[in-house]
Amino acid sequence: MSGSVLSAQLRRLPAALETGTPVIDLDLADILIGRDPQCQVVFDSQQFGGISRQHAKVCRSGSDWQLCDLNSANGTYVNGRRVSGCQVLQNGDRIAFGLGEAQFIFEQSLTRPAAIPPTPPPDQVTLSQLFPILSTGRDLTRKAFLTPVILTIAFVVLLFVAIGNAKMFNGLLAAYLAGAAFYFVYQLCGQQKPWWLLVGVAGSMMLILVSPLLSLFGLVFRRMLPGAIPIAGESMSFPLLLVRMFFGAGLMEELLKALPVLLLCAVTPILPNRWRSLGVTEPLDGILLGAAAAVGFTLLETLGQYVPSIAHESMLEAQSGELLGLQLLIARILGLVAGHMAYSGYFGYFIGLSVLKPRRRWQILAVGYLSAATLHALWNATGVFSIFVLAIVGVVSYAFLAAAILKARTLSPNRAHNFATRFTRLP
């Protein structure tokens, strides 16, 4: 066919995920495949542990393409046979890397090359070079974080407006810092969830805290069970304080924060298929919804209890009391990822895991609930005795959350569409 050229590509399997499945276009340059960030096709280390750092390469050999294994630990396979050295690829060959967790189909086709625009003289300046914004298009929102920056600017303007109004200023600042902390966890999870659902979970958590349900939980965990919160000036040993915090803070508050997630988990099976992704179908859903509930809990607790309390109890002048409240607010909200969000997100992982493994549901939920409550109790108890130990507990809490997110990404049935773990083609 005159004017046509032979092109090739690797198409990701399985076929059931064909819509939106990544396709790797091959060109004259060598394509290095592996977990090393320097490769042209990079696989996430957590999800694709069976693939070597520099596993294989695809290169042009005359009019053919060949696949070369680079002494990988778990091998490269073409149509089920392990490749030794290099092998010329044929149209339709099925390729598997490592333990088979990454599979592709090699495809060749005759294509007519697009017309190549004339290269402008070196000293010519194009309109898009003079006005870059005319040529960036959607990349501004997808790659340049335009939306978070717009929200930041909006909050900055509102903060200027709120100067002199302590309650309004504190509320805006708390909302912004909490949103930034949650956005970090959201990006780490890589799971798409509509913003209105996440805001709704946070809002429902606030409604629970102002409902009679809070008094009922307090009656059970802090009066009937040994979870009485220590009063000012009361001295006690660390083991006794830890026990009280375990029941009165850990068990009580983690169950409260889990209520919206558990409710969504219960209604998910009865939702129509097109709406089921709004519920809890896997651990990543539980983590995101648990973290959203933690945002609502922390905002109401901080703005409605801690900040007014410290400002009221301060024996200094009013402005100094407001300053102390602002300092406490910043510290509490910035600590979300190592505090309430860490515990709730960690418990949410187990709620989602129980959906994937329903036969072990109660065992899974019990382990998650007790683990989250223990981390919560350690944070509350160690802060009384040592600020250095408190910092260690915070790091451990975040490590538990981060580990749960990484494991959830590997367990996710939708990992091929996860924007935090999908493999990428580097320039």
Secondary structure, DSSP 8 states (H G I E B T S, - for coil): -TT-EEEEEEEES-GGG-TT--EEEE-SS-EEEESSTTSSEE--TTT-TTS-TT-EEEEEETTEEEEEE-S-SS-EEETTEE--SEEE--TT-EEEETTTTEEEEEEEEEE----------TT---HHHHSTHHHHTTHHHHTS-HHHHHHHHHHHHHHHHHTT-HHHHHHHHHHHHHHHHHHHHHHHHT----HHHHHHHHHHHHHHHTSTHHHHHHIIIIIISS-----TT----HHHHHHHHIIIIIIHHHHHHHHHHHHHHHHGGGS-GGGGGGS-SSHHHHHHHHHHHHHHHHHHHIIIIIHHHHHHH--S-HHHHHHHHHHHHHHHHHGGGGTHHHHHHHHHHHHHHHHH-GGGHHHHHHHHHHHHHHHHHHHHHHHHH-HHHHHHHHHHHHHHHHHHHHHHHHH-TTGGG-TTTS-EE--
